[in-house]
């Protein structure tokens, strides 16, 4: 066997393969087979999605590549090389397909829905969804073709130095519009057509519109109130993941400095707004500056409640919660808990406005001209899991269910959770494949989002159990305690047959059980602190024996059928994030 020069640990104590370890690997193998079937059903040999390519908020380019959500993480867990190849082919095909696809009536996409391999101009609800896979590609292989050129270019769109994409105002530290991209910001009122895309005939007769519209008029009506896009919005902080990518690849300080500058500006605005993050910042940098001074104004703002055209029901669509991505990225860079503090304080501030209605405590979730509204029995808890996960403060557990689920398991109250969660995930994969087999759509009747609900990748429980992390969403990075590499294959991912169960997370330690389920062949695994080597290991204790690490990774040699429980003392967020694999650092 080969070992890292820094630290290595040998484990030769026999351990009968636990049910969870065998199930982890069977679930990974099941999903990779299912993903292959799904890919060749819905993508052609170029990596193009076989659908009607359209621009729009309901069935646009972002939905096309969202069909591969979860696939990069499945590879990082130990999935086969074909998964990575399908992700890369799908991304290359996606860029070409939507650069070639052009609108006829939406003005800014008439020369292509993508320009310079990026959406021309859209909001970060959709930009983020469209980057959910690519933003994890650097964890699979940071040396991939054109990867460096793309991460530099994409981050550059938002740093204020690209004349074709003047999205960022360095003076006021804002992204200048909710609509932004490779052709810059939209500095006018948006129209329903900008959001819905070109007219579409035979909606009810030919297509299955997943948002329920029966005709194009209802598709337009869906977006008729989505007009106030000028000025900054918290969801734009998802763009800071592009800066994280560029820094993790290059180590160049300019990317970190931009992320920290922009997120710090949002932190201060939240403090200045009595602890609530505002949903509109004017072009002059003032809170509510493009909405008559209303901090709660703007499209996707705190007061953004619209009418569902096909039912007449009211729907509240405040996407401020996406802004937590920026605070998480600032934490990855700095380890500074004040970026967690600001979101914790917001949760408590909002819930302080609770009131009793008919004997029941009700909590607000929206705010408009008449104050707080949309009261519900459940407290406002957006970001509560992230706050606890990032802080590890016991007091933050009060906002979570500590008796069941993943948190209950970590608290020692839900011992059966690993097996139950994995069993549930097997059922989901089976159901997804049954839906795909029975899918009646054809390429000429298929919208880009139609396959989204059929995607068989089911990674949530595996990320929790194996990595001690949270499944990434909306273009966010992977936040996890541990990550694994296979030195024999020189690739990211757990060596085949090695199971991992993160049993305990604490402020400065992680407890994980590692077991080699192969009874014939030994395995070597490299354990890394965090997805980006942001956590630094101090020591590893096994059965009372302490091994010094003092680094961001160590190797474990597992004899055939051997396993152990490792308590890893660590310093979280102590190292700069990097894509570099352990043997390249």
Helices and strands as residue ranges (DSSP letters): E 8-11, H 19-42, H 61-66, H 71-76, H 81-100, G 107-109, E 114-115, E 118-119, H 124-130, G 134-136, H 137-140, H 147-156, E 168-169, E 174-175, H 192-196, H 203-206, H 216-222, G 234-239, H 240-250, H 253-272, E 305-307, E 314-316, G 320-323, H 324-334, H 338-351, E 355-357, E 360-362, E 366-368, E 371-373, H 384-391, G 394-399, H 405-410, H 417-437, G 452-454, H 460-462, I 463-467, E 469-470, E 479-480, E 482-486, E 491-492, E 498-506, E 509-516, E 523-529, E 536-542, E 545-551, E 553-558, E 563-571, G 582-584
